[in-house]
Amino acid sequence: MKQSDTWSCMACVAAMIANEPLQNVIDFIGHDGSDWDPNSKSPFRVAGFSIKEIAKFFLDRDFLLGTFFIIKDGGKLDDDEGKFPVAIPLNHLAMVTVKSERFHPNIKHVIYWDGKKVWDSNPEVEDGRPLTDYYIYEWWPILRLI
């Protein structure tokens, strides 16, 4: 699925994961993301879709948008920095926030990782590129509840 605008990548990913048309995501959420929003971080000043809206769509379809990690080294907390070293299992579904290749470098884009392959709604790229082609900001695991 390829997006036809500048703001629907997250909704496209939700549709791909749920194996539904994009219109189902739009209908469930109640808007298409194109509403003008002067407070938007997007340079296009559109509302887009929020993570909360997408999480509700996923839950309605028996998917859980989660944040889980594997704690490395037995979960020892590094007292000096107050951080856990973590590993991200790559064999699970995920919604991944990456640096946009189409727009300003500060713009983020969302891709779908099916555990083996990247599905990218960017109409200018092919699906199946390696994860190493992307600068990754966030990794959102997707769990099937059924």
C-alpha positions as CSV (number, residue, x, y, z in Angstrom):
1,M,0.0,0.0,0.0
2,K,1.4,3.4,-1.0
3,Q,0.2,6.7,0.5
4,S,-1.2,9.3,-1.9
5,D,-0.5,12.3,0.5
6,T,2.1,13.5,2.9
7,W,0.6,12.6,6.2
8,S,-1.0,9.1,6.1
9,C,2.0,6.8,6.5
10,M,0.9,5.7,10.0
11,A,-2.6,5.0,8.9
12,C,-1.3,3.1,5.9
13,V,0.9,0.9,8.2
14,A,-2.1,0.3,10.5
15,A,-4.1,-0.8,7.4
16,M,-1.3,-3.1,6.2
17,I,-0.9,-4.7,9.6
18,A,-4.7,-5.3,9.9
19,N,-4.8,-6.4,6.3
20,E,-7.6,-3.9,5.6
21,P,-8.1,-1.0,3.2
22,L,-6.9,2.4,4.3
23,Q,-10.5,3.6,4.2
24,N,-11.3,1.3,7.1
25,V,-8.7,3.1,9.3
26,I,-10.1,6.5,8.2
27,D,-13.7,5.4,8.9
28,F,-12.8,4.0,12.3
29,I,-10.8,7.1,13.4
30,G,-13.4,9.5,11.9
31,H,-11.1,11.7,9.8
32,D,-8.5,11.4,7.0
33,G,-5.8,13.4,8.7
34,S,-6.0,16.3,6.3
35,D,-7.5,18.8,8.8
36,W,-5.5,22.0,9.1
37,D,-3.6,22.2,12.5
38,P,-1.6,25.4,13.1
39,N,0.1,23.6,16.1
40,S,1.1,20.6,14.1
41,K,4.8,19.7,14.1
42,S,4.4,18.8,10.4
43,P,5.6,21.5,7.9
44,F,2.4,20.8,6.0
45,R,0.4,21.9,9.1
46,V,-2.1,19.0,8.9
47,A,-3.4,17.0,11.9
48,G,-2.3,13.6,10.5
49,F,-3.0,10.7,12.8
50,S,-2.1,10.3,16.5
51,I,-0.6,7.3,18.1
52,K,-3.6,7.1,20.4
53,E,-6.0,6.9,17.4
54,I,-3.9,4.2,15.8
55,A,-3.6,2.2,19.1
56,K,-7.4,2.3,19.4
57,F,-7.8,1.0,15.8
58,F,-5.3,-1.8,16.5
59,L,-7.1,-2.8,19.7
60,D,-10.4,-2.9,17.9
61,R,-8.8,-5.3,15.5
62,D,-7.3,-7.5,18.3
63,F,-3.8,-6.1,17.9
64,L,-1.9,-4.5,20.8
65,L,0.5,-1.7,20.1
66,G,3.2,-2.3,22.7
67,T,6.6,-1.3,24.0
68,F,8.5,-4.3,25.0
69,F,12.2,-5.1,25.0
70,I,14.5,-7.9,26.1
71,I,16.7,-6.8,29.0
72,K,20.3,-7.8,28.2
73,D,22.8,-9.1,30.8
74,G,20.2,-10.4,33.2
75,G,18.5,-7.0,33.6
76,K,21.3,-5.4,35.5
77,L,20.7,-1.7,35.9
78,D,23.7,0.4,35.0
79,D,23.8,2.5,38.2
80,D,26.0,5.1,36.7
81,E,23.6,6.1,33.9
82,G,20.3,4.7,35.2
83,K,19.6,2.8,32.0
84,F,18.9,-0.8,31.1
85,P,20.8,-2.3,28.1
86,V,18.0,-3.7,25.9
87,A,17.7,-5.8,22.8
88,I,14.8,-5.6,20.3
89,P,13.5,-8.9,18.9
90,L,13.3,-8.4,15.2
91,N,11.2,-11.5,14.4
92,H,7.9,-9.8,15.5
93,L,5.6,-7.4,13.8
94,A,6.4,-3.7,14.4
95,M,5.4,-0.2,13.4
96,V,8.8,1.6,13.0
97,T,9.3,5.4,13.0
98,V,12.1,6.4,10.7
99,K,13.7,9.5,9.2
100,S,11.7,10.6,6.1
101,E,13.4,10.2,2.8
102,R,10.9,12.4,0.9
103,F,10.7,15.5,3.0
104,H,12.8,17.6,5.4
105,P,15.3,15.6,7.4
106,N,13.4,16.5,10.6
107,I,10.2,14.9,9.4
108,K,9.5,11.3,10.6
109,H,7.9,8.5,8.6
110,V,6.4,5.2,9.6
111,I,7.1,1.9,8.0
112,Y,5.8,-1.7,8.7
113,W,8.2,-4.5,9.7
114,D,6.5,-7.9,9.3
115,G,9.3,-9.7,11.1
116,K,11.1,-10.5,7.9
117,K,10.6,-7.6,5.5
118,V,9.9,-3.8,5.3
119,W,6.7,-2.5,3.9
120,D,7.0,1.2,3.1
121,S,4.1,3.4,2.1
122,N,6.4,5.9,0.5
123,P,5.4,5.8,-3.1
124,E,9.0,6.6,-4.2
125,V,10.5,3.4,-2.8
126,E,10.1,-0.3,-3.2
127,D,9.0,-2.6,-0.4
128,G,11.5,-5.2,0.9
129,R,14.4,-2.9,1.5
130,P,16.6,-3.9,4.5
131,L,16.1,-2.2,7.8
132,T,19.7,-0.9,7.6
133,D,18.5,1.5,4.8
134,Y,16.6,3.4,7.5
135,Y,17.5,5.7,10.3
136,I,15.3,4.4,13.1
137,Y,13.8,6.6,15.8
138,E,11.1,4.4,17.4
139,W,10.2,0.7,17.4
140,W,6.6,-0.1,18.3
141,P,6.0,-3.9,18.6
142,I,2.6,-5.2,17.4
143,L,1.1,-8.2,19.2
144,R,-1.8,-10.2,17.9
145,L,-4.2,-10.8,20.8
146,I,-6.0,-13.9,19.3
